[in-house]
Amino acid sequence: MPKKLERRLWKAARKKGMGYQQAAGYVYGTLRKTGWKPKGEKRKERNQLWLT
């Protein structure tokens, strides 16, 4: 996960007055929009390539 971007997003979420869960969703959703994928999803893709 791009740590610098994540920190910036958390800071922006706090500034907007979001609670923890809402802020976490905001950060996760925004990172997904930028093309970031969680580790588990990356593993699944790698395994799919291996199986084909």
C-alpha positions in Angstrom: 0.0 0.0 0.0 1.4 3.4 -0.9 2.1 4.6 2.7 2.5 8.3 1.8 -0.8 8.5 0.0 -2.5 6.5 2.8 -1.3 8.9 5.4 -2.6 11.8 3.4 -6.0 10.2 3.0 -6.3 9.5 6.7 -5.4 13.1 7.4 -8.0 14.3 5.0 -10.6 12.0 6.5 -9.9 13.3 10.0 -10.2 16.9 8.7 -13.6 16.0 7.3 -14.7 14.8 10.7 -15.2 11.1 9.8 -15.2 8.4 12.4 -12.8 5.5 12.3 -14.9 3.1 10.2 -16.1 5.7 7.8 -12.5 7.0 7.4 -11.2 3.5 6.8 -13.8 3.0 4.0 -12.8 6.4 2.5 -9.1 5.5 2.5 -9.8 1.9 1.1 -12.2 3.1 -1.6 -9.9 5.9 -2.7 -6.9 3.6 -2.9 -8.9 1.1 -5.0 -9.8 4.0 -7.4 -6.1 4.6 -7.9 -5.5 1.0 -8.9 -4.2 -0.4 -5.6 -5.2 -4.0 -4.7 -5.0 -5.8 -1.4 -2.4 -8.5 -0.9 -5.0 -11.3 -0.9 -6.4 -10.2 -4.2 -2.9 -10.0 -5.7 -2.3 -13.6 -4.6 -5.5 -14.8 -6.1 -4.5 -13.3 -9.5 -1.1 -14.9 -9.3 -2.7 -18.3 -8.5 -5.1 -18.0 -11.4 -2.2 -17.3 -13.8 -0.4 -20.4 -12.4 -3.5 -22.6 -12.9 -4.1 -21.7 -16.5 
